Amino acid sequence: MAQKMIYFSFMFGVWLVYVWSMFPIFLLFMSLGQSLHLAMIVASVLIFLFIIVQRTFRGLHLINQLQKIFERKGRLLN
């Protein structure tokens, strides 16, 4: 439970960093409300992409571990 809270607080912190780093850039081209809204949307999309990539590579890591286990078992049987 504590690990999930740390993970979610980290993701929220990264989201805030994304929003506040993109907000001034969008503010140059749009009004205050539009730029804040767009910065929040873009930050959310980036966070979701980060989570998807992270879970994909975690799955690939598990597949690699299973392949190594099977290779070891194959060497023991030969």
PDB file with SEQRES, HELIX, SHEET and CRYST1 records, atoms N, CA, C and O in Angstrom:
SEQRES   1 A   78  MET ALA GLN LYS MET ILE TYR PHE SER PHE MET PHE GLY          
SEQRES   2 A   78  VAL TRP LEU VAL TYR VAL TRP SER MET PHE PRO ILE PHE          
SEQRES   3 A   78  LEU LEU PHE MET SER LEU GLY GLN SER LEU HIS LEU ALA          
SEQRES   4 A   78  MET ILE VAL ALA SER VAL LEU ILE PHE LEU PHE ILE ILE          
SEQRES   5 A   78  VAL GLN ARG THR PHE ARG GLY LEU HIS LEU ILE ASN GLN          
SEQRES   6 A   78  LEU GLN LYS ILE PHE GLU ARG LYS GLY ARG LEU LEU ASN          
HELIX    1 AA1 ALA A    2  LEU A   27  1                                  26    
HELIX    2 AA2 LEU A   32  LEU A   77  1                                  46    
CRYST1    1.000    1.000    1.000  90.00  90.00  90.00 P 1           1          
ATOM      1  N   MET A   1       0.819  -1.195   0.000  1.00  0.00           N  
ATOM      2  CA  MET A   1       0.000   0.000   0.000  1.00  0.00           C  
ATOM      3  C   MET A   1       0.867   1.266   0.000  1.00  0.00           C  
ATOM      4  O   MET A   1       0.584   2.236  -0.702  1.00  0.00           O  
ATOM      5  N   ALA A   2       1.918   1.223   0.799  1.00  0.00           N  
ATOM      6  CA  ALA A   2       2.802   2.390   0.862  1.00  0.00           C  
ATOM      7  C   ALA A   2       3.515   2.608  -0.462  1.00  0.00           C  
ATOM      8  O   ALA A   2       3.741   3.748  -0.867  1.00  0.00           O  
ATOM      9  N   GLN A   3       3.876   1.505  -1.149  1.00  0.00           N  
ATOM     10  CA  GLN A   3       4.547   1.647  -2.442  1.00  0.00           C  
ATOM     11  C   GLN A   3       3.623   2.289  -3.468  1.00  0.00           C  
ATOM     12  O   GLN A   3       4.067   3.093  -4.287  1.00  0.00           O  
ATOM     13  N   LYS A   4       2.329   1.937  -3.427  1.00  0.00           N  
ATOM     14  CA  LYS A   4       1.383   2.538  -4.362  1.00  0.00           C  
ATOM     15  C   LYS A   4       1.216   4.029  -4.089  1.00  0.00           C  
ATOM     16  O   LYS A   4       1.102   4.821  -5.025  1.00  0.00           O  
ATOM     17  N   MET A   5       1.201   4.416  -2.825  1.00  0.00           N  
ATOM     18  CA  MET A   5       1.082   5.831  -2.496  1.00  0.00           C  
ATOM     19  C   MET A   5       2.313   6.603  -2.966  1.00  0.00           C  
ATOM     20  O   MET A   5       2.197   7.721  -3.470  1.00  0.00           O  
ATOM     21  N   ILE A   6       3.481   6.008  -2.800  1.00  0.00           N  
ATOM     22  CA  ILE A   6       4.710   6.649  -3.278  1.00  0.00           C  
ATOM     23  C   ILE A   6       4.670   6.780  -4.796  1.00  0.00           C  
ATOM     24  O   ILE A   6       5.043   7.816  -5.346  1.00  0.00           O  
ATOM     25  N   TYR A   7       4.212   5.717  -5.477  1.00  0.00           N  
ATOM     26  CA  TYR A   7       4.132   5.735  -6.940  1.00  0.00           C  
ATOM     27  C   TYR A   7       3.162   6.811  -7.415  1.00  0.00           C  
ATOM     28  O   TYR A   7       3.483   7.575  -8.325  1.00  0.00           O  
ATOM     29  N   PHE A   8       1.973   6.877  -6.802  1.00  0.00           N  
ATOM     30  CA  PHE A   8       0.979   7.861  -7.221  1.00  0.00           C  
ATOM     31  C   PHE A   8       1.434   9.288  -6.903  1.00  0.00           C  
ATOM     32  O   PHE A   8       1.185  10.204  -7.688  1.00  0.00           O  
ATOM     33  N   SER A   9       2.092   9.482  -5.770  1.00  0.00           N  
ATOM     34  CA  SER A   9       2.578  10.827  -5.462  1.00  0.00           C  
ATOM     35  C   SER A   9       3.705  11.229  -6.414  1.00  0.00           C  
ATOM     36  O   SER A   9       3.815  12.397  -6.786  1.00  0.00           O  
ATOM     37  N   PHE A  10       4.534  10.275  -6.807  1.00  0.00           N  
ATOM     38  CA  PHE A  10       5.575  10.560  -7.795  1.00  0.00           C  
ATOM     39  C   PHE A  10       4.948  10.943  -9.135  1.00  0.00           C  
ATOM     40  O   PHE A  10       5.367  11.913  -9.767  1.00  0.00           O  
ATOM     41  N   MET A  11       3.937  10.172  -9.570  1.00  0.00           N  
ATOM     42  CA  MET A  11       3.268  10.478 -10.838  1.00  0.00           C  
ATOM     43  C   MET A  11       2.584  11.847 -10.785  1.00  0.00           C  
ATOM     44  O   MET A  11       2.607  12.593 -11.764  1.00  0.00           O  
ATOM     45  N   PHE A  12       1.979  12.172  -9.651  1.00  0.00           N  
ATOM     46  CA  PHE A  12       1.339  13.478  -9.519  1.00  0.00           C  
ATOM     47  C   PHE A  12       2.380  14.598  -9.576  1.00  0.00           C  
ATOM     48  O   PHE A  12       2.143  15.642 -10.183  1.00  0.00           O  
ATOM     49  N   GLY A  13       3.525  14.375  -8.946  1.00  0.00           N  
ATOM     50  CA  GLY A  13       4.593  15.361  -8.994  1.00  0.00           C  
ATOM     51  C   GLY A  13       5.126  15.555 -10.405  1.00  0.00           C  
ATOM     52  O   GLY A  13       5.388  16.683 -10.823  1.00  0.00           O  
ATOM     53  N   VAL A  14       5.286  14.469 -11.135  1.00  0.00           N  
ATOM     54  CA  VAL A  14       5.745  14.569 -12.522  1.00  0.00           C  
ATOM     55  C   VAL A  14       4.702  15.294 -13.358  1.00  0.00           C  
ATOM     56  O   VAL A  14       5.048  16.098 -14.223  1.00  0.00           O  
ATOM     57  N   TRP A  15       3.419  15.013 -13.104  1.00  0.00           N  
ATOM     58  CA  TRP A  15       2.348  15.688 -13.826  1.00  0.00           C  
ATOM     59  C   TRP A  15       2.400  17.191 -13.572  1.00  0.00           C  
ATOM     60  O   TRP A  15       2.253  17.987 -14.499  1.00  0.00           O  
ATOM     61  N   LEU A  16       2.611  17.581 -12.306  1.00  0.00           N  
ATOM     62  CA  LEU A  16       2.707  19.013 -11.989  1.00  0.00           C  
ATOM     63  C   LEU A  16       3.898  19.662 -12.684  1.00  0.00           C  
ATOM     64  O   LEU A  16       3.796  20.787 -13.173  1.00  0.00           O  
ATOM     65  N   VAL A  17       5.018  18.962 -12.728  1.00  0.00           N  
ATOM     66  CA  VAL A  17       6.195  19.500 -13.414  1.00  0.00           C  
ATOM     67  C   VAL A  17       5.898  19.686 -14.901  1.00  0.00           C  
ATOM     68  O   VAL A  17       6.268  20.701 -15.492  1.00  0.00           O  
ATOM     69  N   TYR A  18       5.224  18.697 -15.503  1.00  0.00           N  
ATOM     70  CA  TYR A  18       4.857  18.828 -16.916  1.00  0.00           C  
ATOM     71  C   TYR A  18       3.945  20.042 -17.133  1.00  0.00           C  
ATOM     72  O   TYR A  18       4.163  20.837 -18.048  1.00  0.00           O  
ATOM     73  N   VAL A  19       2.922  20.172 -16.282  1.00  0.00           N  
ATOM     74  CA  VAL A  19       1.964  21.272 -16.458  1.00  0.00           C  
ATOM     75  C   VAL A  19       2.669  22.619 -16.327  1.00  0.00           C  
ATOM     76  O   VAL A  19       2.502  23.494 -17.176  1.00  0.00           O  
ATOM     77  N   TRP A  20       3.452  22.786 -15.270  1.00  0.00           N  
ATOM     78  CA  TRP A  20       4.065  24.090 -15.037  1.00  0.00           C  
ATOM     79  C   TRP A  20       5.228  24.380 -15.974  1.00  0.00           C  
ATOM     80  O   TRP A  20       5.648  25.531 -16.091  1.00  0.00           O  
ATOM     81  N   SER A  21       5.756  23.360 -16.643  1.00  0.00           N  
ATOM     82  CA  SER A  21       6.796  23.642 -17.633  1.00  0.00           C  
ATOM     83  C   SER A  21       6.190  23.985 -18.995  1.00  0.00           C  
ATOM     84  O   SER A  21       6.780  24.750 -19.758  1.00  0.00           O  
ATOM     85  N   MET A  22       5.028  23.432 -19.302  1.00  0.00           N  
ATOM     86  CA  MET A  22       4.401  23.722 -20.597  1.00  0.00           C  
ATOM     87  C   MET A  22       3.493  24.942 -20.558  1.00  0.00           C  
ATOM     88  O   MET A  22       3.258  25.574 -21.587  1.00  0.00           O  
ATOM     89  N   PHE A  23       2.988  25.273 -19.391  1.00  0.00           N  
ATOM     90  CA  PHE A  23       2.047  26.386 -19.262  1.00  0.00           C  
ATOM     91  C   PHE A  23       2.596  27.712 -19.795  1.00  0.00           C  
ATOM     92  O   PHE A  23       1.895  28.381 -20.553  1.00  0.00           O  
ATOM     93  N   PRO A  24       3.812  28.121 -19.435  1.00  0.00           N  
ATOM     94  CA  PRO A  24       4.310  29.406 -19.968  1.00  0.00           C  
ATOM     95  C   PRO A  24       4.496  29.388 -21.489  1.00  0.00           C  
ATOM     96  O   PRO A  24       4.320  30.409 -22.154  1.00  0.00           O  
ATOM     97  N   ILE A  25       4.850  28.228 -22.028  1.00  0.00           N  
ATOM     98  CA  ILE A  25       5.035  28.146 -23.484  1.00  0.00           C  
ATOM     99  C   ILE A  25       3.703  28.333 -24.189  1.00  0.00           C  
ATOM    100  O   ILE A  25       3.604  29.089 -25.155  1.00  0.00           O  
ATOM    101  N   PHE A  26       2.668  27.635 -23.697  1.00  0.00           N  
ATOM    102  CA  PHE A  26       1.340  27.789 -24.305  1.00  0.00           C  
ATOM    103  C   PHE A  26       0.770  29.178 -24.056  1.00  0.00           C  
ATOM    104  O   PHE A  26      -0.028  29.675 -24.851  1.00  0.00           O  
ATOM    105  N   LEU A  27       1.174  29.804 -22.960  1.00  0.00           N  
ATOM    106  CA  LEU A  27       0.668  31.138 -22.633  1.00  0.00           C  
ATOM    107  C   LEU A  27       1.121  32.178 -23.653  1.00  0.00           C  
ATOM    108  O   LEU A  27       0.472  33.210 -23.825  1.00  0.00           O  
ATOM    109  N   LEU A  28       2.227  31.904 -24.325  1.00  0.00           N  
ATOM    110  CA  LEU A  28       2.686  32.834 -25.368  1.00  0.00           C  
ATOM    111  C   LEU A  28       1.732  32.872 -26.555  1.00  0.00           C  
ATOM    112  O   LEU A  28       1.656  33.878 -27.261  1.00  0.00           O  
ATOM    113  N   PHE A  29       1.004  31.779 -26.779  1.00  0.00           N  
ATOM    114  CA  PHE A  29       0.176  31.667 -27.981  1.00  0.00           C  
ATOM    115  C   PHE A  29      -1.318  31.722 -27.709  1.00  0.00           C  
ATOM    116  O   PHE A  29      -2.101  31.922 -28.638  1.00  0.00           O  
ATOM    117  N   MET A  30      -1.741  31.547 -26.434  1.00  0.00           N  
ATOM    118  CA  MET A  30      -3.167  31.474 -26.126  1.00  0.00           C  
ATOM    119  C   MET A  30      -3.488  32.289 -24.886  1.00  0.00           C  
ATOM    120  O   MET A  30      -2.608  32.876 -24.257  1.00  0.00           O  
ATOM    121  N   SER A  31      -4.763  32.308 -24.552  1.00  0.00           N  
ATOM    122  CA  SER A  31      -5.178  32.991 -23.329  1.00  0.00           C  
ATOM    123  C   SER A  31      -4.827  32.134 -22.113  1.00  0.00           C  
ATOM    124  O   SER A  31      -4.394  30.990 -22.248  1.00  0.00           O  
ATOM    125  N   LEU A  32      -5.021  32.701 -20.934  1.00  0.00           N  
ATOM    126  CA  LEU A  32      -4.653  32.034 -19.695  1.00  0.00           C  
ATOM    127  C   LEU A  32      -5.405  30.717 -19.508  1.00  0.00           C  
ATOM    128  O   LEU A  32      -4.794  29.686 -19.226  1.00  0.00           O  
ATOM    129  N   GLY A  33      -6.718  30.750 -19.665  1.00  0.00           N  
ATOM    130  CA  GLY A  33      -7.524  29.548 -19.466  1.00  0.00           C  
ATOM    131  C   GLY A  33      -7.229  28.472 -20.485  1.00  0.00           C  
ATOM    132  O   GLY A  33      -7.126  27.295 -20.141  1.00  0.00           O  
ATOM    133  N   GLN A  34      -7.093  28.868 -21.736  1.00  0.00           N  
ATOM    134  CA  GLN A  34      -6.808  27.894 -22.791  1.00  0.00           C  
ATOM    135  C   GLN A  34      -5.439  27.255 -22.613  1.00  0.00           C  
ATOM    136  O   GLN A  34      -5.283  26.049 -22.805  1.00  0.00           O  
ATOM    137  N   SER A  35      -4.456  28.053 -22.249  1.00  0.00           N  
ATOM    138  CA  SER A  35      -3.105  27.498 -22.106  1.00  0.00           C  
ATOM    139  C   SER A  35      -3.018  26.557 -20.908  1.00  0.00           C  
ATOM    140  O   SER A  35      -2.346  25.530 -20.988  1.00  0.00           O  
ATOM    141  N   LEU A  36      -3.681  26.884 -19.803  1.00  0.00           N  
ATOM    142  CA  LEU A  36      -3.679  25.998 -18.646  1.00  0.00           C  
ATOM    143  C   LEU A  36      -4.417  24.702 -18.954  1.00  0.00           C  
ATOM    144  O   LEU A  36      -3.975  23.619 -18.569  1.00  0.00           O  
ATOM    145  N   HIS A  37      -5.528  24.818 -19.642  1.00  0.00           N  
ATOM    146  CA  HIS A  37      -6.306  23.636 -20.024  1.00  0.00           C  
ATOM    147  C   HIS A  37      -5.498  22.728 -20.951  1.00  0.00           C  
ATOM    148  O   HIS A  37      -5.461  21.515 -20.743  1.00  0.00           O  
ATOM    149  N   LEU A  38      -4.866  23.284 -21.947  1.00  0.00           N  
ATOM    150  CA  LEU A  38      -4.074  22.494 -22.880  1.00  0.00           C  
ATOM    151  C   LEU A  38      -2.853  21.880 -22.193  1.00  0.00           C  
ATOM    152  O   LEU A  38      -2.487  20.740 -22.481  1.00  0.00           O  
ATOM    153  N   ALA A  39      -2.228  22.623 -21.296  1.00  0.00           N  
ATOM    154  CA  ALA A  39      -1.075  22.082 -20.566  1.00  0.00           C  
ATOM    155  C   ALA A  39      -1.487  20.889 -19.709  1.00  0.00           C  
ATOM    156  O   ALA A  39      -0.745  19.911 -19.614  1.00  0.00           O  
ATOM    157  N   MET A  40      -2.668  20.961 -19.082  1.00  0.00           N  
ATOM    158  CA  MET A  40      -3.154  19.842 -18.277  1.00  0.00           C  
ATOM    159  C   MET A  40      -3.454  18.628 -19.146  1.00  0.00           C  
ATOM    160  O   MET A  40      -3.159  17.499 -18.754  1.00  0.00           O  
ATOM    161  N   ILE A  41      -4.033  18.846 -20.311  1.00  0.00           N  
ATOM    162  CA  ILE A  41      -4.339  17.731 -21.220  1.00  0.00           C  
ATOM    163  C   ILE A  41      -3.061  17.075 -21.720  1.00  0.00           C  
ATOM    164  O   ILE A  41      -2.940  15.850 -21.696  1.00  0.00           O  
ATOM    165  N   VAL A  42      -2.113  17.876 -22.170  1.00  0.00           N  
ATOM    166  CA  VAL A  42      -0.856  17.325 -22.687  1.00  0.00           C  
ATOM    167  C   VAL A  42      -0.092  16.598 -21.589  1.00  0.00           C  
ATOM    168  O   VAL A  42       0.486  15.541 -21.843  1.00  0.00           O  
ATOM    169  N   ALA A  43      -0.076  17.141 -20.372  1.00  0.00           N  
ATOM    170  CA  ALA A  43       0.601  16.484 -19.260  1.00  0.00           C  
ATOM    171  C   ALA A  43      -0.058  15.145 -18.945  1.00  0.00           C  
ATOM    172  O   ALA A  43       0.640  14.173 -18.655  1.00  0.00           O  
ATOM    173  N   SER A  44      -1.371  15.076 -18.996  1.00  0.00           N  
ATOM    174  CA  SER A  44      -2.076  13.816 -18.734  1.00  0.00           C  
ATOM    175  C   SER A  44      -1.747  12.778 -19.791  1.00  0.00           C  
ATOM    176  O   SER A  44      -1.528  11.610 -19.470  1.00  0.00           O  
ATOM    177  N   VAL A  45      -1.711  13.196 -21.053  1.00  0.00           N  
ATOM    178  CA  VAL A  45      -1.373  12.261 -22.130  1.00  0.00           C  
ATOM    179  C   VAL A  45       0.061  11.746 -21.955  1.00  0.00           C  
ATOM    180  O   VAL A  45       0.316  10.555 -22.133  1.00  0.00           O  
ATOM    181  N   LEU A  46       0.983  12.626 -21.613  1.00  0.00           N  
ATOM    182  CA  LEU A  46       2.371  12.201 -21.411  1.00  0.00           C  
ATOM    183  C   LEU A  46       2.494  11.230 -20.247  1.00  0.00           C  
ATOM    184  O   LEU A  46       3.259  10.268 -20.323  1.00  0.00           O  
ATOM    185  N   ILE A  47       1.748  11.468 -19.168  1.00  0.00           N  
ATOM    186  CA  ILE A  47       1.790  10.559 -18.023  1.00  0.00           C  
ATOM    187  C   ILE A  47       1.237   9.193 -18.412  1.00  0.00           C  
ATOM    188  O   ILE A  47       1.812   8.167 -18.048  1.00  0.00           O  
ATOM    189  N   PHE A  48       0.121   9.169 -19.152  1.00  0.00           N  
ATOM    190  CA  PHE A  48      -0.440   7.883 -19.580  1.00  0.00           C  
ATOM    191  C   PHE A  48       0.519   7.131 -20.490  1.00  0.00           C  
ATOM    192  O   PHE A  48       0.665   5.915 -20.367  1.00  0.00           O  
ATOM    193  N   LEU A  49       1.171   7.839 -21.398  1.00  0.00           N  
ATOM    194  CA  LEU A  49       2.160   7.189 -22.261  1.00  0.00           C  
ATOM    195  C   LEU A  49       3.329   6.645 -21.454  1.00  0.00           C  
ATOM    196  O   LEU A  49       3.829   5.557 -21.740  1.00  0.00           O  
ATOM    197  N   PHE A  50       3.769   7.393 -20.448  1.00  0.00           N  
ATOM    198  CA  PHE A  50       4.855   6.943 -19.579  1.00  0.00           C  
ATOM    199  C   PHE A  50       4.460   5.658 -18.845  1.00  0.00           C  
ATOM    200  O   PHE A  50       5.260   4.727 -18.744  1.00  0.00           O  
ATOM    201  N   ILE A  51       3.228   5.609 -18.335  1.00  0.00           N  
ATOM    202  CA  ILE A  51       2.764   4.416 -17.615  1.00  0.00           C  
ATOM    203  C   ILE A  51       2.666   3.228 -18.555  1.00  0.00           C  
ATOM    204  O   ILE A  51       3.048   2.118 -18.184  1.00  0.00           O  
ATOM    205  N   ILE A  52       2.161   3.438 -19.768  1.00  0.00           N  
ATOM    206  CA  ILE A  52       2.041   2.340 -20.734  1.00  0.00           C  
ATOM    207  C   ILE A  52       3.413   1.795 -21.101  1.00  0.00           C  
ATOM    208  O   ILE A  52       3.609   0.580 -21.126  1.00  0.00           O  
ATOM    209  N   VAL A  53       4.363   2.678 -21.386  1.00  0.00           N  
ATOM    210  CA  VAL A  53       5.715   2.231 -21.741  1.00  0.00           C  
ATOM    211  C   VAL A  53       6.363   1.517 -20.565  1.00  0.00           C  
ATOM    212  O   VAL A  53       7.029   0.498 -20.752  1.00  0.00           O  
ATOM    213  N   GLN A  54       6.178   2.035 -19.365  1.00  0.00           N  
ATOM    214  CA  GLN A  54       6.769   1.416 -18.184  1.00  0.00           C  
ATOM    215  C   GLN A  54       6.220   0.010 -17.973  1.00  0.00           C  
ATOM    216  O   GLN A  54       6.986  -0.910 -17.685  1.00  0.00           O  
ATOM    217  N   ARG A  55       4.919  -0.171 -18.111  1.00  0.00           N  
ATOM    218  CA  ARG A  55       4.324  -1.502 -17.922  1.00  0.00           C  
ATOM    219  C   ARG A  55       4.699  -2.446 -19.054  1.00  0.00           C  
ATOM    220  O   ARG A  55       4.843  -3.648 -18.832  1.00  0.00           O  
ATOM    221  N   THR A  56       4.860  -1.924 -20.259  1.00  0.00           N  
ATOM    222  CA  THR A  56       5.275  -2.759 -21.381  1.00  0.00           C  
ATOM    223  C   THR A  56       6.671  -3.305 -21.147  1.00  0.00           C  
ATOM    224  O   THR A  56       6.915  -4.495 -21.343  1.00  0.00           O  
ATOM    225  N   PHE A  57       7.590  -2.442 -20.730  1.00  0.00           N  
ATOM    226  CA  PHE A  57       8.951  -2.905 -20.500  1.00  0.00           C  
ATOM    227  C   PHE A  57       9.043  -3.804 -19.281  1.00  0.00           C  
ATOM    228  O   PHE A  57       9.913  -4.674 -19.224  1.00  0.00           O  
ATOM    229  N   ARG A  58       8.158  -3.613 -18.295  1.00  0.00           N  
ATOM    230  CA  ARG A  58       8.134  -4.529 -17.158  1.00  0.00           C  
ATOM    231  C   ARG A  58       7.721  -5.917 -17.638  1.00  0.00           C  
ATOM    232  O   ARG A  58       8.279  -6.922 -17.198  1.00  0.00           O  
ATOM    233  N   GLY A  59       6.740  -5.970 -18.543  1.00  0.00           N  
ATOM    234  CA  GLY A  59       6.323  -7.247 -19.110  1.00  0.00           C  
ATOM    235  C   GLY A  59       7.424  -7.885 -19.926  1.00  0.00           C  
ATOM    236  O   GLY A  59       7.613  -9.100 -19.865  1.00  0.00           O  
ATOM    237  N   LEU A  60       8.156  -7.087 -20.692  1.00  0.00           N  
ATOM    238  CA  LEU A  60       9.274  -7.616 -21.465  1.00  0.00           C  
ATOM    239  C   LEU A  60      10.364  -8.141 -20.549  1.00  0.00           C  
ATOM    240  O   LEU A  60      11.005  -9.144 -20.861  1.00  0.00           O  
ATOM    241  N   HIS A  61      10.580  -7.480 -19.429  1.00  0.00           N  
ATOM    242  CA  HIS A  61      11.583  -7.932 -18.473  1.00  0.00           C  
ATOM    243  C   HIS A  61      11.185  -9.292 -17.896  1.00  0.00           C  
ATOM    244  O   HIS A  61      12.035 -10.165 -17.721  1.00  0.00           O  
ATOM    245  N   LEU A  62       9.898  -9.472 -17.602  1.00  0.00           N  
ATOM    246  CA  LEU A  62       9.435 -10.759 -17.087  1.00  0.00           C  
ATOM    247  C   LEU A  62       9.593 -11.858 -18.134  1.00  0.00           C  
ATOM    248  O   LEU A  62       9.949 -12.989 -17.801  1.00  0.00           O  
ATOM    249  N   ILE A  63       9.331 -11.530 -19.393  1.00  0.00           N  
ATOM    250  CA  ILE A  63       9.507 -12.510 -20.470  1.00  0.00           C  
ATOM    251  C   ILE A  63      10.970 -12.910 -20.580  1.00  0.00           C  
ATOM    252  O   ILE A  63      11.281 -14.089 -20.747  1.00  0.00           O  
ATOM    253  N   ASN A  64      11.871 -11.936 -20.487  1.00  0.00           N  
ATOM    254  CA  ASN A  64      13.301 -12.241 -20.548  1.00  0.00           C  
ATOM    255  C   ASN A  64      13.735 -13.113 -19.389  1.00  0.00           C  
ATOM    256  O   ASN A  64      14.557 -14.012 -19.566  1.00  0.00           O  
ATOM    257  N   GLN A  65      13.196 -12.863 -18.207  1.00  0.00           N  
ATOM    258  CA  GLN A  65      13.531 -13.688 -17.047  1.00  0.00           C  
ATOM    259  C   GLN A  65      13.050 -15.126 -17.255  1.00  0.00           C  
ATOM    260  O   GLN A  65      13.767 -16.076 -16.940  1.00  0.00           O  
ATOM    261  N   LEU A  66      11.841 -15.279 -17.783  1.00  0.00           N  
ATOM    262  CA  LEU A  66      11.327 -16.630 -18.043  1.00  0.00           C  
ATOM    263  C   LEU A  66      12.173 -17.356 -19.085  1.00  0.00           C  
ATOM    264  O   LEU A  66      12.425 -18.553 -18.949  1.00  0.00           O  
ATOM    265  N   GLN A  67      12.613 -16.651 -20.118  1.00  0.00           N  
ATOM    266  CA  GLN A  67      13.457 -17.273 -21.128  1.00  0.00           C  
ATOM    267  C   GLN A  67      14.770 -17.741 -20.528  1.00  0.00           C  
ATOM    268  O   GLN A  67      15.261 -18.818 -20.866  1.00  0.00           O  
ATOM    269  N   LYS A  68      15.342 -16.940 -19.639  1.00  0.00           N  
ATOM    270  CA  LYS A  68      16.596 -17.344 -18.994  1.00  0.00           C  
ATOM    271  C   LYS A  68      16.385 -18.574 -18.117  1.00  0.00           C  
ATOM    272  O   LYS A  68      17.244 -19.455 -18.073  1.00  0.00           O  
ATOM    273  N   ILE A  69      15.264 -18.641 -17.426  1.00  0.00           N  
ATOM    274  CA  ILE A  69      14.971 -19.800 -16.578  1.00  0.00           C  
ATOM    275  C   ILE A  69      14.842 -21.051 -17.429  1.00  0.00           C  
ATOM    276  O   ILE A  69      15.383 -22.101 -17.083  1.00  0.00           O  
ATOM    277  N   PHE A  70      14.122 -20.941 -18.546  1.00  0.00           N  
ATOM    278  CA  PHE A  70      13.945 -22.098 -19.420  1.00  0.00           C  
ATOM    279  C   PHE A  70      15.263 -22.519 -20.061  1.00  0.00           C  
ATOM    280  O   PHE A  70      15.505 -23.711 -20.247  1.00  0.00           O  
ATOM    281  N   GLU A  71      16.119 -21.551 -20.400  1.00  0.00           N  
ATOM    282  CA  GLU A  71      17.430 -21.889 -20.960  1.00  0.00           C  
ATOM    283  C   GLU A  71      18.276 -22.635 -19.943  1.00  0.00           C  
ATOM    284  O   GLU A  71      18.964 -23.594 -20.291  1.00  0.00           O  
ATOM    285  N   ARG A  72      18.230 -22.204 -18.696  1.00  0.00           N  
ATOM    286  CA  ARG A  72      18.983 -22.893 -17.646  1.00  0.00           C  
ATOM    287  C   ARG A  72      18.476 -24.319 -17.452  1.00  0.00           C  
ATOM    288  O   ARG A  72      19.269 -25.248 -17.300  1.00  0.00           O  
ATOM    289  N   LYS A  73      17.167 -24.488 -17.458  1.00  0.00           N  
ATOM    290  CA  LYS A  73      16.581 -25.817 -17.285  1.00  0.00           C  
ATOM    291  C   LYS A  73      16.946 -26.716 -18.460  1.00  0.00           C  
ATOM    292  O   LYS A  73      17.187 -27.911 -18.288  1.00  0.00           O  
ATOM    293  N   GLY A  74      16.983 -26.124 -19.671  1.00  0.00           N  
ATOM    294  CA  GLY A  74      17.368 -26.894 -20.851  1.00  0.00           C  
ATOM    295  C   GLY A  74      18.798 -27.348 -20.793  1.00  0.00           C  
ATOM    296  O   GLY A  74      19.110 -28.455 -21.233  1.00  0.00           O  
ATOM    297  N   ARG A  75      19.687 -26.522 -20.259  1.00  0.00           N  
ATOM    298  CA  ARG A  75      21.093 -26.900 -20.127  1.00  0.00           C  
ATOM    299  C   ARG A  75      21.263 -28.010 -19.093  1.00  0.00           C  
ATOM    300  O   ARG A  75      22.099 -28.898 -19.259  1.00  0.00           O  
ATOM    301  N   LEU A  76      20.475 -27.953 -18.039  1.00  0.00           N  
ATOM    302  CA  LEU A  76      20.562 -28.979 -16.997  1.00  0.00           C  
ATOM    303  C   LEU A  76      20.078 -30.335 -17.514  1.00  0.00           C  
ATOM    304  O   LEU A  76      20.610 -31.375 -17.126  1.00  0.00           O  
ATOM    305  N   LEU A  77      19.069 -30.321 -18.390  1.00  0.00           N  
ATOM    306  CA  LEU A  77      18.535 -31.584 -18.910  1.00  0.00           C  
ATOM    307  C   LEU A  77      19.442 -32.202 -19.947  1.00  0.00           C  
ATOM    308  O   LEU A  77      19.413 -33.419 -20.129  1.00  0.00           O  
ATOM    309  N   ASN A  78      20.248 -31.410 -20.635  1.00  0.00           N  
ATOM    310  CA  ASN A  78      21.147 -31.964 -21.691  1.00  0.00           C  
ATOM    311  C   ASN A  78      22.388 -32.490 -21.143  1.00  0.00           C  
ATOM    312  O   ASN A  78      23.234 -32.981 -21.890  1.00  0.00           O  
TER     313      ASN A  78                                                      
END                                                                             
